[in-house]
Amino acid sequence: MKRTGFSLLELLVVMSIIVVLLSISLPSLLGAKDSALALVAMEVQPDDEGNVFLEINDRSNRKATDDIYMIAIDHPIKSGVRLKKPLPSGLKLRRHDRCDYIFWQPKPRHIGSHPVTVILEGEEVSQKEITIYVYTKEQLEAHRKEKKSH
């Protein structure tokens, strides 16, 4: 009797090998994706009051690389940095070129203000407040005009 096809056991072995290979490679692929997004990210600095103004594209045809920001965190050299929860969805702390950044790609649902508390841990523990304002282009221009008139 001639066999045609694969047995159920052979198929299960092949599927389990594929699952193991995917579980090994997926974390490194996600890290590579984050590194690639950091290359196209726009670096911004908080102003003197700790405010950051981000402009987002609220169109439905946004590209995956639109509106990616890295907000610089200024802190003493020998201090660690962490973010106090709750945080807006998708906001991450990232270290790039020996500097700490808040890495975020806000979506249209994030339009508004978002207070973020940065905890600096060194010889002393301190906190720094950063308020991130997410606006569309029109809203940002209106805000700048209003600020100039005052």
N, C-alpha and C positions, 0 to 999 in steps of 0.2 A: 504494500500500500504506500503510495507516494503522498508526502505531506505537501500541502499548499498553504502559504501564509505563515503567520507567527502564532505561537501559543500565547495564552493569557499571561503566563508567568514571564515570558520573554518581553512582552509589551510593558508589564509592570516594572521590570528591572530597568528597561531603557527610560521609562518615564521618571523613575526615582533618580537615576543618574542625571537627567536634565534638571530636575528640581534641586539637587545638591549643587550642581554647577551654577545655577541661577542664584541660589542663596549665598554662594561664595562671591560672585561677581557683582551683585546688585549694590552693596554698600560702596564699593569703589566707583561704580558708575554714577551713583548719586553724588559722591564727592567731586567727581570730575565735572558733573553738570553744575554744581555750585561754583566751582573754580572758573568755569567758562562764563557763567553769569556775572561773576565779579569783574571779569575783564571788560564787560560792556556797561558796568554800573557807573552811575554818575556820583562822584564824591562831593559831599556837601558838609559844611561846618555850621554848628549852631551859632547864632548871633550872641551878643553880650548878655541878653536876657535868657538865653537857653532855648530860643525858638528856632525851629527849622520849618521852612516853607517848601513843600514838594508839589510839583505840578504833574498831574496825571492826565492821560488820554482816556476820556470816558466813552470813546466810540466802541462799537461792538466788534470792530475788525482790528483790535489790538494785536500786536505781534507778541510772541513769547519774550522778546528782549526789550519791550517797551517799559519805561517807568521803573527802572531798577536803581535803587539808591543805596549808597554806603555813607552813613552819617558818622563822621569822625567823633571819637570820644577822647577828649583831652584829660589826661590824668598823670599823676606822678609816676616816674619810671618803675619804682619798686612796689607797685600796687596791682592787685588783681581786680578784674572787672566782672560784674555779673548784673543781670537785669532783674528787677523786682517784678513779680507777677501781680496782677494780671497784665498781659500784653496783647496788643492787637494781633490777629491771626497772621501767621507768616513772618513775623518779625523775629530775627535771630541775631545773636551776638556772634561776630566773626573776627578772627585775627588774620590780618593780611599785611605783609611786609613789616612785621613787628609792631604794628599799630592795631588798636581795637576799634571796631566799627559796629554800628547797628546796620544790619543788612536787611533791606525790605523792598518788596515789590508791591506797593499798595494797589488795591483794586478799586473800582468805582464805589463799591459799598463802604470803603474806608474814608470817603470824603467827610471832612470835619477835623476836629482837634483830638489828639491822642497824647495824654501825659504819660511819659515813660520815666521811671526812676532807675538811675544807674547807681549801683552800689560799688564803691571803691574800697577794696580791702587791702590794707597795707599795715603800717605800724598802728594806724588808727583807722577805724571804719567810718566812712562818710558817705553821704548821698548827694547826688546831683540830679536836679530835675531838668528834663528836656521835654518840651512840648512840640510835637510834630503836627503841623497843619497840612492837610492834604486838600488841594484845590484843583479844579479844572483850570484851564488857561484863562478863561473869562473871569472866573472868581478870583484868581490870583491878581490879574490886572486891576480889578475893582478894588481889591484890598490895598494894593500899592498906591492907587490914586487916593484912596481914603486916608492912608497913612501920610502921604505928602501934604494933603490939605490941612492936617492937624498940626 
